[in-house]
Amino acid sequence: MTAVGVIALDREVLLDALCRYAIKNVDFADALLAAESVSMKLSPASFDRDLDKFDDVKRYEPSVG
């Protein structure tokens, strides 16, 4: 039987995402994006304002059209 779960390339980023998910009321995907963004020192472009719940993430709103 094969185990089903999450395969993480970076354990620290995954642990950070799990902490963010537990503390804030966001989807896990948003918590993971926030953790990856901080780890890579990048600012994500996203319409999802849930990323604004993280003080250490600077989200850019993409332009439409």
C-alpha positions in Angstrom: 0.0 0.0 0.0 1.3 3.5 -0.9 1.1 6.2 1.7 -0.9 9.3 0.6 0.1 12.7 1.8 2.2 15.8 1.1 5.7 15.5 -0.4 7.7 18.6 0.6 10.9 19.7 -1.0 11.6 22.0 1.9 10.7 20.7 5.4 11.0 24.2 7.0 8.7 25.8 4.5 6.1 23.1 5.1 6.3 23.5 8.8 6.0 27.3 8.4 2.9 26.8 6.2 1.3 24.5 8.8 1.9 27.1 11.5 0.4 29.8 9.3 -2.6 27.6 8.5 -3.2 26.9 12.2 -2.9 30.5 13.3 -4.8 32.3 10.5 -8.1 31.6 9.0 -6.8 30.8 5.5 -6.8 27.8 3.1 -3.7 25.7 3.3 -2.7 26.7 -0.2 -2.6 30.3 0.9 -0.5 29.4 3.9 1.9 27.5 1.7 2.1 30.3 -0.8 2.9 32.7 2.0 5.5 30.5 3.5 7.2 29.9 0.1 7.1 33.6 -0.7 8.8 34.5 2.6 11.3 31.7 2.1 12.2 32.9 -1.4 12.1 36.6 -0.5 9.5 37.2 -3.2 6.2 39.0 -3.3 3.3 37.0 -4.9 0.9 38.4 -7.4 -2.6 37.3 -6.4 -6.2 38.4 -6.3 -6.6 36.5 -3.0 -6.7 39.0 -0.2 -6.2 36.3 2.4 -2.5 36.7 1.8 -2.8 40.2 3.4 -3.4 38.5 6.8 0.3 37.8 6.9 2.4 40.8 8.0 5.5 39.4 6.4 4.0 39.0 2.9 3.6 41.9 0.5 1.0 40.9 -2.1 0.7 42.5 -5.5 -2.7 42.7 -7.1 -2.4 41.7 -10.8 -3.8 44.2 -13.3 -6.8 43.1 -15.3 -6.7 43.4 -19.1 
